[in-house]
C-alpha cells in the first residue's frame, strides 16, 4: 500500500527526494541491498529526521544514528528500528559499502549492554526482559528473570509457556534438580560449542520450584514435575527424569495412599492422584505404573531402611514375593543380632531407622493375609513362604528356649525340619546337610545360633531328667533318646559345608560330652 501510494505521488516526492521511490520499490520487491549500490541517498534527504528514520527502516544507505535521534527516543522505538533493518547476511552478498545487521548481531549487542544499561536504578527490571524477548533471547530472558527475586515465580511460568510452544532450547536431561555445568550460577549452559547456542536447564528450574512448595501443596508439586515431560528431545530420558523427581517428592512427603492409591479390604484397587496423569509419563496402565514409579519408590525406601514403607509399597505394587523377601531379610537381621548380643528384639529397637515397631508381628500378619487371599497365594514363591514360616518358627523356638520351656522349644525346632532330630544315622544326617545348601541366607547366617540353641535345649532336658525323681527305666529311656538326638546333631554339624563361628564346634562338643 505504501509503494502504491508513493507511485501515485511519485512526481511530488521526486521533487524533494529523487531516489526515495526507487529505494522503496527495491525494498518491497526484496531486492538484495548489494544490487542497489547505484541508488544513492543524498545528504539533503537525511536532514529531515523522519525521512532519515524511513531510510533506516528501508535499510538503504548509511544513516548516521544521530540523524534519527529525534524520532527514535524510547527503548521500544529503538528496538523496532533495529529489528526492522535486520537482514539475512546471505542476501547481502558481502558488499562492504552496505550496512546490514543480523539478528545474531543485535542479540550480541543487547547482551553486551546488559540490564544495567536499560535499568540503571533497578526500578524497572521488566524493561530488559522485554528487550530480551523481542530479540528472541528466550533462554536469557528466563535466566535473567529467575535472578530477580520478586519475579521468580513468573520466571518459572514463563519458562513453561516458552517450552510448551517450542521456543526454548533446553539442556539435555540429567539427574533431576542437579545444577547445570555453566560458567555462572545461572541456569544457562552452552550445549553446542560450535554454534554457541545457549540452553536453559529447564528440569532444574521446575524441580527447584516444585521442591520448595509447602507440604500442603503436594498436589501442585506433582503437577509442576509432570511438566518435565514437555519440550523436544529424548522423550524417554525426560520421562525418567520426571519419574525420579516425583519419587523424591513422594519419598519426602510419604502420602502414598493419596498419590499411589490403596488396596481395599475386599481386594479392589483405589486409584491415586498420580494415576490420573499416567499418559504424561508414557505409562499405559497400573502394571507398568507398579514397575516404574512404585518400584523406584519402594527400592529407595528399602535401600534407606524404611521397612514399613518398603512393605507397603511393594505390596501396593503387587510384588508380594519381594515383600516376603524383605521381611525375611529383616527377621534374619534380628536373629543375627540376638546371636551376637544375646538379646532378641521384636523390631522396636530398630524403629528409628526401620519405621516398623514389630517386624515379627508384621511378618506374621502379612504371611497370614497372603495365604488367605487366593489370588495372592497363587502367585507366591513356595520357597519365600517356607523361609518366612521357618524364620517365624525359629523365633518362637527361641522365645520358649529363653523362658526355659524346653519341651515346647524342642517340638518347635523339630517341626522346622532344619535339624535331624527325629532321625538317626549318618545317611540321614547327610541328607539334612545337603538341604542346608538350598536354604535362604536369612536362615544359613543364623544356623550356628539355631544349632547351638537346639543342642543346649537337649542338654537342659537331659540335665532335668538326670536330676528328676522318675522311675529309673523311664529316666534312662528319655536320657538315651536325648543322647541319640545330640549325637545325630554332632554328625550333622560336621557335614555342614559352610563356615560357622569358630567357637560353635567347641560349644557343641562340651554339651555332647556332658550328655555322654
N, C-alpha and C positions, 0 to 999 in steps of 0.2 A: 504493500500500500504506500509506503514511504517512497519507493522508487517510482511508482506510478504518478504520485503527486509531484515528485521532483521533475519528472519528464514533462509533465504538463506546464510546470513553471520554469522550464529549463532556460528560456530566454532571459527571464528576470534574474535567476540565480547565477547564470553565466556572467552577467554584467559585473557582479561583485566578486565572484569566485569561479573562474573558468574551469577548474578541474574537479569541483565537488561532485557533479552529477556522474562523471566518469568513474571517480573513486567509489561512489555509492553503488553504481551498476556492477563494478568489479567485485565489490563486497557481497552483494546479493547473489551474483552468479557463482560465487565461491571460487573465483579465480585465485590461484596462489599469489601471495604478495610479491614473490620474486619475478613474476611476469608483468608487474605494474611499475617497474622502475622508471619507465618513461613518463609516468604520471607524477608530476612533482606537486608539492604543497608550498605555495608561496608564503613568505613571511607575513604578508598582509592578511592572509586567511587565518592566521593564528592570533591576530590582535583581538578578535572577539573571543572571550573565554568560553562562551557556549559553543561557538563553532569549533574551537580548539578541542573541546570535550567530544564533539561529534567525530572529529578526525581521530581522536584517541580511541573511541569505540570502534571506528572502522578499521583501526589498526594500520593506517596508511601514513607513511612519512614519519619523521621523528618529531614528536610533540613534547617539548620540554615540560617537566612536571609543574613548574610554576605557572605555566600558561593557563592551565585549567584549575588552578588552586581556588579561584573564586567560586567555581561551580562545585568542585569536589571538596567538601568541608567536613563531612562526617565519616565515621568508620564504614557505615553501610554504603555510602556513595563511593568511597574508595574501593571497597571490595567489589562493588558492582562494576566499576570501571575496569578494575584489574581482571576480573573474571571474563568480562566482555571481550578483552583483547587476546585471550588465550588462544593459541594456535597449535596445531599438531606440528611438531618440528619436521616431520617427514614432508609436509606440504610447503615448507619454507624454501626448500631446495638449497639451503646453505648460502643464501645471498647475504653477504656481510653488511650491505647497506640497509638491510631491512631489520627493524627492531621487532622481535617477537618474544612472547612469554609462554612457556608451557605450564601446565598445571603443577608439575613437579617443582618448577622454579618458584612458583607462587607459594606452594606449601613449604618449601625450604625457607623462604623469606619470612613467612608468618611464624614458623618455629624459631627462627633466629631472633625475631622481635620478642617473642615470649609474652607471658601475661603482664609483666611489669610495664611493657610499652603501651598496652591498651588500657590497663587499670593500675596506674602507679600507686594509688592510695588504697587499693584493695577493697574499694567500696562497691564495685560492680563486677564480680568475678564472672557473671554470665555473659559479659560482652566478649571476653576471649573465647568462651565456649562457643558463641555464635560464629566467631571468626573461624574456629577450627571446623565446625560443622559445615559452614558454607564452602570451605576449601576442600571438603572431602576427607579431612583428617579425623575419621571417626574413632580410631583406636586412641589417638592422642586426646581427643575430646573426652572420652570416658575416663582415661587415666588422669587427666587434669581435674575433672570434676570429683573424682574419688579422693583427691588430695585436699579438697575444700570441705572442711568438717561439716558445715551446715547443709551441704548438698550431697552427702554420701549416699543417702537413700535414693535420691533422684538419679544419681550416677548409676546405681545398680539397675534401676528400671530402664534407664536409657540404654544400657548395655543389652538388656533383654530385648528391647524393641529393635535395636540395630541387628542383633543376631537373628531375630525372627525374620527380618526382611533381607537377610543375607548380605548386609553391608559391613559386617565386622569380620576382620581376619582374626581368628583365634589361635592360640598356642595349641600345639598337639597335646592331647590329654595325657596327664601323668597321674600320679597319686593325688587324689582329691585334697585340696587345701594346701598343697605344697607350693612354696613361693617359686616364681619364675626365675630363671637364671639371667636376669637383666643387669645392666650396668648400674641401675639406680634402685631405689627402694620402691619404685612404682610397679605397675602391672604390665609394662611393655617389655618385649624382647624382640630380637631380630632373628627370625627363623630362616630367612633366605639371605645368606651373606652376599650373594651375587647381586640381587636386586635391592638389598637393604630395605625390604618391606617389613614394617613393624607388625607384630601380632600382639593381641591382648590376651592375658591369662584369664579367660572367662570363667573357667572352673574355680579358680581361686577367688574371683570376685563373688561368685554365687555362694560357694561354701563358707567363706568367712562371714557373709551376711546371714546365712541360714544358721550357722553355729552360734551366732551372737543373739539370736532371738530367744526370748524368755521361755521357760518350760511351759507356760500357759499357751504358747503359740507353736506347739509342736506340729500341729497340722500344717500351719503356714510354712514351717521349716521344711517339711517334706515336699510341699508344693514347689517351693523355690528350688530344691535339689533336683526335682524332676525336670527342671529347665536345662539341666546339664546335657540333656539329650538333644538340645536344639543345635542348629547350625550345620555346616558342612564338615566333611572329614570322615574319619573312620567311625562309623556308627557303632560297631561292636565295642570298640575301645571306649567310646563315650558312655555307653551303657554300663560298662564295667566300673568306670569312674563314678557314675551315678549310684550304682548299687553299693559301692564301698562307702560313699558319703552317707547314704541312707542308713547303712548298717551302723555307722558311727553314731548317728543321732539316736537310733533305736537302742543301741547298747547303753548310751549315757542316760537315756530317759526311762527305759525299761517299761514302756507302756505297750507290752506285747499284745495283749488281748485286743486293744483298740486298733492297733495298726495291722496286726497279722491275722486277727481273727481268733476263734476259740472253738473247742470241741464240746458240744452239749452232752449232757449225761446219756442221752439216747444214741450218741454216736454221730449225729448230724453235725455238719460244719456251720459255723457262723462266720461270715465274711468280715474281714477287717477293712479299715480305711484304705490301706495301701493297695488292696486287691482291685479297687475300682480304677486304678490308673496303670494296671499292668501293661497295656499296649504301648505306653510310653517307654517302657523298659524292654520292649520286644518280647514280652513273656505272654504265652498263649493260654495258660491255664494254671490251676493250682499245683499240679505235679511239677511243672517247670519252676513255679514260684518257690516250691519247697526245696528244689535242688539248687536254687541260686541265692536269693536274699535270706531265706530262713536258714539254709545250710551255712552260709557265711557267718550269720549272726550266732548260730549255735556253736560253730567251730571256734569263734573268737571267745565266747563265754567259756568253752571247755579249756582253751589254751590259757586263759587268765584266771581259772579257778572258780568260776561262778557255777557251782554244781547245780543249784536249784534252777537257775536259768537254762543251763545246758539240758537238763532233763525235760523241762517244759518245752523248750524249742525243738529238740529232736522229736519229742512226742508230737508236737504240733506239725512238724514236717513229715510225720508218719514214718520216721526212721526208728522203729521200735527195737530192732536188734542193736542199734547204736546206743539207745537208752540203756539197755541191759549191759552193754559193754562198759559204758561209763560208770554205772553203779557197781559192776563187778570190780572194776579197777579201784574204785574208792573203798569198797569193802576190803579189798586186798591191802590197801594202804593202812586201814585201821588195824587189821590183823598184824601187819608188819611192825607197826608202831608198838603194838602190845608185846610182840616178840622181843623188841629192843628195850622197852621200858617196864614191862610187867603190868602196865595199866592199859586196859581196853576201854575205848571210848565209844559212846553211841553216835559220835559225829558232832556233838555240840562243841567239843574243843576246837573244831575246825570251822566253827560258824562264821568267824570274822572273815575268813578267806573263801570258804565254800558257799556261804549263803544258804546252808541247809542245816537245820537243827538236829535232825535224826536221820542219818544216812541209812542205817539199818531198817528203821521203820518205813522210810520211803521205798526202799528196795522191796520190802515185803508187800507193801500196798500196790506198787507198780506191777510186780510179778503176778499178784492175785488178780488185779484188774485186767491184765493182758490175757490171762488164762480164761477169764470169764467171758471175754469178747471173742466170739468165734472168728470174725473177720480178721482180728489181730492175731489170734492164736495160730491161724493157718500160715501166717507169714513169718512166724518166729523161727529162729535157728535153734534147733534142739540142743546144740552144744552150748549156746548162750544161756538157754533156760536151765540146762543142767548145771552149768558153772555157777549161776546165781543161786540156785537151790542148794548146791553143796556148800557154798560160802555161808549162806544163812544158817545151814545146819551146823557147820563148824562153829559159828558164833554161839549158837545155842549150846553146843557141846562145851565150849569154853566157859559159858556162863554157869552151867551146872558144875563144871570142874572147879571153878573158883569158889563156889558155895559149898563144896565138899559133898555134893550129891553124885558120888562116883558111879553108882549103878545106872542112874539116868544118863550120865555123861557117856558111859561105855555103850549103852544102847544107841545113842545118837551117832557116835563116831562109827559104829558098826554099820549103821543104816546108809552111810555115805558111800560105802564100798571103796573107800580110798585105801584102806589097810587090810591085809589078810588076817583079820582077827577071827574069822569063822572057818578058816582053812588050816590045814597042816601040810607040811612037806615043802621041799624046795621048789618043786614044779609049780605049785600053786602060787608061791611067793614070787616066782619068776614072771608069771603072767601079770601079777599086780604091778611089778616093777616096769614091765613093758608099757602098761596102760598109763603110768605116770608121765611118760614122754608126751602123751597126747593131751595132757591137762593144760588148762589156761594158765598163763603166767601169774595171775592173781592167786592161784592155788599153789603152784610149784614154789614160788618165792617164800611161801609160808609153810612149806612142807616140814621143815625142821621143827617148827613150833607145834604142828599137828602131831608129828611123830613122838616128840618128847612128852607132850601133854598126854597122849594116849598111853605111852609106856608108864608115865607117872600115875595115871589112873589105875592101871593094872597093879602097880606097886602098892598103892594105897589100899586097894581092895584086898590084896594079898596080906598086907600087914594087919588089916582089920580081921580077916579070917583067922590068921595065926593067933591073934590075941583074944578071939571070941570064945564063948562057952559052948559052942555047938558040939554035938557028938563027934568023936574023933574021925569016924569014917566019912561023915558029911564034910567036915573041915578039910580032910585030906583030899577028897574028890574035888572040892572047889579050888583048893590051892594048886592041885595038879593041872586043872583046866587053865588057870591063870598063867602058870608057868609055860604051858604049851603055846598060849597066845603070845606071851612075851618072847619065847624062843623064835616063833614064826616072824615076829616083828624084827628081831635081830638079823635073821637071814634076809628078810626083805630089805632092810636098811643097807646091807652090804651089796645088794644088787642094784640099787638106785644109781643111775648114770649121770647125775648132775651134782654140782658142788653144793655142800651144805656147810654151815659154820663149823669151824674146827673142833669145837667142844661138844658138838652134837653126839658123836660116837662115844665120847668119854662118859657123858651123862647116861646114855643108853646102857653102856657096859656096867656102870655102877649099879643101876637098877636091876639089870639082869643078874648080876652077882648076888644082890640082896635076896632075890627070889629063888636062887639055886644054891 
